[in-house]
């Protein structure tokens, strides 16, 4: 293979932006060093006469120049975001560092919204199918206010009629308006632990577009006629008016299904939907769809202080899978329709096949357990994942699936006319064609898809940009970027709140080794969905206790051999030495290795435990102590 060498001859424009961070301590005078939160950015030299105050704040600084003679670029202070460690300040940092648009909606945007009171007119009734008499309900997470979708199922002769009804956001967001351009720029709603950054104004996201129980709403309906074996006999799409009979949580819907004394129309509808969803899911899995895993946690917040009280892994209900199956089916059905009518400019979603080298860690980890992971195709991989079971390690299969998830590439939006048909394939779902139709309140891609489908159904007219594959491709690139940043911001928010929860705590937890490294073990703690590193030696040094076997991917300490997926007990604490990059510190409790492991907390001297876990609290003074007592009462 030839490797061509290139030379940078000049920089046209530097990609400088505004950076979040803090001032470095220990410097006096007007010249200070600013330390960006982004580790890839060097320290920035700024001039300020309010250094004492700014050392307590998270700041925004921008670079002005980088003189040849200077070790550091020169910049200037833009503004203070708030006190270091304050939750609202840290949320602002997360949004800025991940380039999430989160300013207030402008007056120009708000002027595009419908005036209240909003009513359904006779003209609306003539243009839409009236489904207000159907027993439609929504099933969502608790506290959900931006309800995109609702479902129904009823018997029609010997068959079943199944409907997925999606909020008709495109009715309110017209092309080329300020509201449309703002939604297009934002791309997606961003969810932090205790904050939601809406793609569209609240009047739409939580009111006029939200399919709330007992309220008449505009919808875009995808309705199938099915037999009782979930075979689709007929599909139709149309704009509609619905009135959801009930907005339910996953748990409420599950309880309704399980309660045999309930036999109303909603209960019957949910039971049919669950029955059909199980058949649909089995069919997908038989075709090679992957069931992957990632640790998902729910952070319980104090309603007064908004501080984290507890962290728990999200509960799973059959109704979650039920809703998912019908959303997938609707997305696939709509993808087929819009590609048929718009072969060059349909907005679709693809999941590329990962390079075979991506699977090397997964294959190696499986081999050490005597498991053969076949990655020749998605179907073979799915089969291998199903068979990766050990009776003595009930969490093994989940860990294998977590590793498999890490091997995947990201799914992306694209314009159909820019790729060959064989590249449309969605690897994870094992379907040749896919799009996003079911969440237009929180995804702009779905609005584009709604507009295409509306033209297909004769419910709306087209416009130039909708038929321009270059413009669609440009929009897709922005959406892919915004989605990626939204994911990173969400993870950063969970990490920050997890750190808040563990501050000052010292506890032993059950974990599992995800994989073995040369000087460390990567450990997953299922109770908190937390993954962290247990270092066996200092950086750049080799351990006197452990011996690493690269071939077997093991660490040996005398008679103890540690493999991937082995259970371990670890001591968990938070290191806050670097306030911008706090990190978890793990210590091995068991298996016990002399000269390395620490004794269980219950065997430690009480005074020793207090010293370890109370260092931070002592610094914070009496006010923090009283606040801590209040939080412990709330926890109980």
N, C-alpha and C positions, 0 to 999 in steps of 0.2 A: 504494500500500500504506500502511495506517495503522499508525503506530508508537505504541503506548500507553506512557506514562511511568508508572512505579511508584516508590513511595517506601518505603524501609526505615524502619519506625517503631519497631522494637525487635529485639533479639537474645535469643531465648529461652534458648539454650544454645550456648556456644562449643564448636567442635569441636577442643578442645585434646587433645593426646595426648602421649606421651613421645617426645622427640626425641633422635636420635643426633648427635654432633658433637664439636667440640674447643674448647678455650679459646683465645681470641685472645691472641697474644703481646704483650709490651711493657707489660702492666699490672701494677702492684705493689699490695700490700695485700689485704684480704679481699674486696673487691668486684671481680668479674671479669666479662668478657663471654664468653658461650658462643655459638659460631658453629655453627648447625645444618647438617647435611649437605644437608638439603632447602633449596634456594635460595629457595623461596617463603616461608620462615619467617624473621622478623627475628631479629637477635641478642637473646639473653636475658641479663638481668643476674642474677647469682647471688652468693651470699655463701659463701665457703669459706676455711678456714685451711690447706688442703693444696694450694694452687695450684701450687706448684713440681712436686709429683708429678703432679698432674692434667694439667699441660701436656704430659706425655709419653703421655697416655692418650686413647683414644676414650671418650666419656662418654654417659650418658643423663641428660637434664635434662627437667623438666616445668615448665610455666607455672602460676603460682599466681594472678597478677593482672596487670592493666595499668593502673596509675594514670594519671589524666588528665595529670598534670604530668610524666610520665616519657617519655622518647624510646623506651625499651625496655621490653618486658614484664618483670615480675619472676618468677623461678622458683627452683627449688632442685635441687641435685645429687641424683640418685637412686643411681647406681652407675657404677663404671668397668667398661668392657667388656674392656680389655686394651691393650697397647701399640699406638700408631699404626703402621699398615703391616703389623702381624703378620697372617698369613693367617687364622688362626682368629678374630681380632678383626674383620677386615673381612667375613668370612662372616657373623658375628653381626650386624654393621651392615646388611648386605644383607637378611638375613631380617627384622630389625626394621623397617627402612624400607619394606619391601614387605609388611608385615603378614602374614608367613608364620607360622602356628602351628608352633612347633618345640620345645616343652617335652617332657620325658620323659612317656611314657604313664603315667597314674595307676594306682594299685593297683586301683581300681574297674574301669578299662578292661581291665587285664591279667587280672583275675579272670574275664572273659568268655571267655578263650581256652581251647581244649580242653587237657586234661591229656595229658602225654606218658607212655608211648609211645602215639601215636595209631594206631589200627588200623581197618581196614574190616571191618564186622560183616556177619553174614548178613542182617540187616534192611536194611542199605545195598544189598546185592547184589540184594535183591528189588525195591527201589524204582528201580534204575538199569539202564541197558543196559550190559552188560559188553563193552567194546571193547578189552580188554587184549591180545587177540591181533592187533590191527591194527598195521601198520607205520607208527606215528605218529612224527613228529619235530618239533622246534621249530627255528626259524631266527631268530637275534637278533644284536644287536651284541655284540662281544667283552666279556666281563666282566659280562654281564647276569645277575643273580640273581633278579630278580622276573619270571619267565617267565610271561606271561599266556596265550600262545596256542601251539597246535601244529596240524599239518596232516597229512592223508594223502590219497592218491589211489590207487585200484586199479581194475582192470578188472572189470566185472560184466557178463558176456555181451558184447554189442556196445557197451555204454555204459561210462561211467566213474563211479565213486562218489568224490566229493570231500568231505572233512570238514574243518571248522574247529572245533577243540576249545578252549574258553575256560575258564580256571580258575573253578571254582564258588565264588567268594568269598562269595556270599549264603548258602551253606550254613552258614558259620561266623559271619557277621555277621547276627544276627537283629534285627528291628525293635524299636525303643524301648530297646534295651540301651545301656549306657554306651559300649560299643565302637562301636555304630551311630551314636550321637550325636556321638562324637569324629570318626569318619570323615566324617560329614556336614559337620561344622564345618570340617575341614581341606580337604575337597573334592577334593584332588589331591595326588599325590606331587610334590615339588619337586626338580629336579635342578640342583645347582651343579656347578662343574668337578670338585671333589674331594670332594663331599659329597652325600648323598641324604637328603631329609627325607621319610620314609615317611608315607603316609596311614593305614596300618594297622601294627600291631606286626610286628617282624621275624619272629616265629614263623610268621605268615601270609605276609608278603610274600616272604620268601626261603626258606620251607620248605614248610609244609603246603599252601599255595595255588600255589606255584611248580611249573610242570610240568617238573620236572627229569628228565633222562634216567635211565631204569632204575628209576623209582619210581612206585608206584601212586598215582594222584591222582583226585579228583573233578573232573568237567568238565561244562560245558554245551555240547552238541554241536549244530552246525548242519550238516546233511548234505544235499548235492544229488546227484541223479542227472542226469548231463549226457551229451550226445552229444559226439563228438570235435571239434565246432565250437563248443563251449562254450555250447550252448543248454541252458537248464535245463528238465528234464522233470518233476522232482519235488523238493520241499523238505520236510524234516522236522526237528523240533527235539526234543531230549530230554536229560535229565540222564544222565550216563554215568560209567563208571570207565575210565580209560585208563592205559596204561603206555608213556610215550614211549620209543622205542627209542634215541633219540640227541638230545642238545641241541647244536645246531650253530651256528656263527657264519655270517654272510652269506658270508664268504670260503670257509669250509669247504664250505658247500652249493654254492657256485659251482664249486669245484674238483671236487666229487663229480659234478656235472652234466657238466662238461667232460671228465672222465676217462672215455674210452670203454671202458676196460678194466673199469670198475665196472658190474656189471649186477645187483647185489643189489636187493631190494625197495625199499629206501630210495632208491637211485639212480634206479630206474624211476619211483618215486612223484614225486621231485623233477623229473624231466624232463617228466612229464605235467603237473605243476603249472605249470611254466614255460611249456610250450606253450599251455595254457589261459589263463594270465594274459596272454600277449601278445594273444590274441584278445579277451579281456575289455577290455584297455586300449584296443585299437584301436576297439572298439565305444563305449567311453566318450568317447574323443577325437572320434570321428565325430559323437557327439551334442552336442558343444560343451563338454566338460569342459576346464578350463584347466590347462596345465602352467606353474606359476609357479616362481620361483627366489628364493632368498635365500642369502647367503654362509654356509655352515655349516663351522665349523672344529673340529678336534680338537686339544686342548692336551695335549702329552705331559709328564707330571709325573715328577720325580725320586722314586723310591720311598722314599728315605730322608728327604730334606729337604722333599719335597712342593712344591718350587719348579718353575715351568715350564721345561722344557728346549727345547721346540720347539713351533711352531704350524704345523699343516698343514691344508689343505682335505680334508674327509672323502672317502675313496674311495667310488666308487659301483659297485655290483654289480647284475647283472640280478636276483639273488635278492631284493634290497630291493624292487624293483617287483613281483616275484612275490608276496611276502608281502602287500604293500600292496593288491594287487588283490583278494585273497581276504578280507582284513579289510574292505575297502569293500563287497564283495558280501555278506558276513555282516551288516554293519551295515544295509544296505539291506533285506535279506530280513527281518531282525528288526523293522525299523521298520514294514514292511508288516503284519507279523503283529500287533504290539502295537496299532497304530492300528485295525486291523480289530476287535480284541476290546475295546479301551479308547479309544473315539473322543474322550472328554472329558479323559482324564488321562494319556495316553501322554507319556513324556518324550522329546522329539525334539530335533533340532539343525537349525538353519536358517542359511543364509549369505545375508544380504540383498543385493539388487542395488545396487551403488554408484551414487550420484547421478552424472549425466553430467559434472558439473563436476569430479569427482574425476579424470577421465581427461585433463583439459586439459594437464597437464605431459607426459604420455605422447604425446598426439597432436602437441603442438608439437615435442617432441624427434624424433619420427618424421618429421614433415614436413620438417625441415631436412636429413634424409638422403634425401629423396625417397621415404619410406615412408608409405603411407596406412594409418593405424591405425583400423579400423572398430570402433566400440564400440556399435553398434545392439543387439547381443545378445551373449551369452556365446560363442555359436558363431562369430559374425563376428569377435569379438576373438581367439578361439583361432586362427582361420584367419590373421588379420593377424600374430599373434605367430609362427606357423610360417613365414610368408613374409618375416619381418624378418631377412634374411640378407645379408651382404656378404662376398664372397670374400676381400677384403683385410683384414677385421677379424673373426677367428674368435670373438672374445669378445662381439661385438655382440649376438647373439641373447640371450645370458645377461643382459646389461645391460638390454636391452629388457624382459625378463621380470622382472627385479628392480624396474624402475620400475613395471611393471604390478601387481606385488605390493603396492606402496605405495599403489595406488589403491583397494585393496579395503577393505571393512568387515570387522569381526571376526565370525566365526561364533559363534552363541549357542545355549544350551539354552532350551527353552520347553515349557510344557504345551500339548498339542494343543487343549484346549478354550478356550484364551485367544486364539486367532488364527484368521483365515479360512484356508481350505485353500490358496488361491493364495499365501499368505505362508509356507507350509511349505518352499518351494523352496530348494534349496541351489545357489547361483549357481556356485561354484567347481567343484563336481562335476557340475553340470548334471543333477541328479536331483530329482524332485518330493518325495521323502521320504527322510529320513536320520536316524540316531541313532547312539549309541555303545554298543556291546555287547562289544567285543573287549579291553578293558583294565580289568577290574574291580579288579585289585590296586592300580592307581594312579589310578583315576577313580571318584568316587562316583556319577556319572551312570550309569555302566555297571551298578552294583549295583541302582539303581532299575529299570533296563531288565531286568535278570536276574529281578527279583522279578515284574515284569509278565509276562514270558515264561513263568516257572514256573507262574503261575496259568493262563495260556493253555493250557499243556501238561498241566495237572492234576497238576503235581509239587509244588505248594505252595498254601497258602491265602492269601487276601488279608487286608488289615487296613485300618482306616479311612483313615489318611493316604495310602495308596497310591491310593485312589479319589477323593481330594479334590484337584481341580485347583488350588484356591487354595494348598494346602500344597505341591503339586508346583511351582507357579510360584514360590513363596517359596524353595524349595530351589534351583531353577534360577538365580534371581538371585544367590544366594550362590556357586553353582558358577561362574557367569560372572565374578564378581569374583575368586574364588580362582584361576581359570585365567589371568586377565589378570595378576594379581600374580606368579604362578609364572613366566610368560613374562618379565616385566620382571626378576625376580630372577635368572633364568638368564642373561639378557643382561648384567646388571650383573656377575655372577660371571665371565663370559667377558671382559668389559672389564677388570676388575681384574687377572686373570691375564695378559691381553695386555700391560697396563701393566708388570706385574712382569717379563715376559719382555724388554721393550724398554728397561728401565731401564739407563742408561749406554751404550746402543748408539746407533750412528750409521750408517745404511746407505742405499744407493740402491736403489730398487725400481721395477719396471715397474708402471704403473697406467693407468687409463682414466678419462676425465672422465665422470661420471654426468650431471651437469647444470651449467649455467653460471648464476652469480648476478651481481648488480650489482657486487659487490666481491670475489668469490671463485669458486673452482672446487671442486665436490664431486668427490673422487677416490676411486675404488675400487681397492684393491690386491689382486688375486685370490690371490696367493700366501698371504696371511694372512686372506683374507675380511674385510679391514679397510676401513672407509670413513672418510675424514677430509676436513677442509676446508683448501684451499690459499688463503690470503688474498692478494689482490692489492693491498690498501690497508688502512690502519688503520681501525678502526671509526669511522664518522662522517665519514671523509675520502674524497676521490676520488683515484684513481691518476693520476700524471703520465705513466705509461708505457702503461697499458691504456685502451682505449676500448670501452665496453659498448654493444652494439646489442641493445636489448630486443626488437625485432621479429624479428631473426634468432637471438636467444639466443646471441650470440658475444662473445668478448673479442678485440680486435685490439691488437697491439703492432707497429707498423711493418708489415713484410711477413708477420708471423706472425698467423694467425687461429686461435683455439681454439674448437672446436665440442664439443657433447656427443658422447661416445663416442670422441673422439680419444685415441690412445695418448700417454702422457707418461711421463717418468722423473722420480721425485721423491726428495728427501732426506727420510728419516724419522727423527724423534727424539722424545723424550718430555719435555715440560715439567712439572716437579714443583714449580713455585713455589707452587701452591695444593695442599697435600697431600690435601685432601678432593676436589679436582676436577682431577686430573692430566689433561693433554690432549696429543694428538699435534700436533707442529709439522711441516708440510710445506713444503719449499722446492723450487722448480722446477729440475731439472737439464737436461732437454731436452724440447721444443725450446729452444735457447739464445736468451735474450732479454737483450740488453746492458743492464746496470744493474739486472737483476732476478734472472736465473738464477745458480746457484752451480755451480762446476766439479765434475765427477765426483770421487768420493772417491779413486779411483786416481791422479788428477792433483794431489791436494792434498799439501802438505808433510806428512810423517809426524808431525812435532811438532805441527802444527796439528790434525791428526786426533786425536792423543792428548789435546790440550787439550780439544777439543770433547767427545769421548766419555768422557774420564776424570774430568770435574769431580766427578761424584757419587761415584766410587770413592775419590778422594782424601779426600773428607770422611769416608768411612766407616771409614778406618783399616786397619791391617794385617790385623785379623781378617776383615774383609769380603773382602780381597784373597785370602786363603788359601781362603775358602769359594768364591769365584768360580773359583779354579783347580780345586777339586774338582769343581764343576759342569761345567767345560769337559771334564774327563776323562770324566765320565759321558756327556756329549753324544757324544763320540767312541766 
